[in-house]
Amino acid sequence: MSDIPAARAHLEAMRNKMEAAHLDYYVEHIDHVLSLMVRKKYKKRTSRQSATMTPELIDEIRNYAIGHPNLSVHRIANHFNVNQGRVSEALAEIE
C-alpha cells in the first residue's frame, strides 16, 4: 500500500541533505518530484440536481407507485427527479 506522506518526508530529508552538500542539481529534481506529490484542492461542486426528499415527496412517490404498479423504480425516480435508491427506500416502508 502506498504512503505518500511518508514518501514525502523521506524525500524532504534527502533534499535537505543534498542542499547541505550543495548538490543543487539533485535538489531541483527532488523539488520537482515533491511538487508532483501534492494533492490539488477540490474544485467547487456542482449544485444539487435532484429533488430533496421530504415526507410529502415520499408520500407522493408511494401513491404514484401504487397507482402505477408496472413502472420500474428507475422510471419512478426519473418522474420525481430523485435517486433510484431514494425511491426504493420510500417503497420499502410500504411492503
C-alpha positions, 0 to 999 in steps of 0.5 A, spaced: 500 500 500 502 506 498 504 512 503 505 518 500 506 522 506 511 518 508 514 518 501 514 525 502 518 526 508 523 521 506 524 525 500 524 532 504 530 529 508 534 527 502 533 534 499 535 537 505 541 533 505 543 534 498 542 542 499 547 541 505 552 538 500 550 543 495 548 538 490 543 543 487 542 539 481 539 533 485 535 538 489 531 541 483 529 534 481 527 532 488 523 539 488 520 537 482 518 530 484 515 533 491 511 538 487 508 532 483 506 529 490 501 534 492 494 533 492 490 539 488 484 542 492 477 540 490 474 544 485 467 547 487 461 542 486 456 542 482 449 544 485 444 539 487 440 536 481 435 532 484 429 533 488 430 533 496 426 528 499 421 530 504 415 526 507 410 529 502 415 527 496 415 520 499 408 520 500 407 522 493 412 517 490 408 511 494 401 513 491 404 514 484 407 507 485 401 504 487 397 507 482 402 505 477 404 498 479 408 496 472 413 502 472 420 500 474 423 504 480 428 507 475 422 510 471 419 512 478 425 516 480 426 519 473 418 522 474 420 525 481 427 527 479 430 523 485 435 517 486 433 510 484 435 508 491 431 514 494 425 511 491 426 504 493 427 506 500 420 510 500 417 503 497 420 499 502 416 502 508 410 500 504 411 492 503 
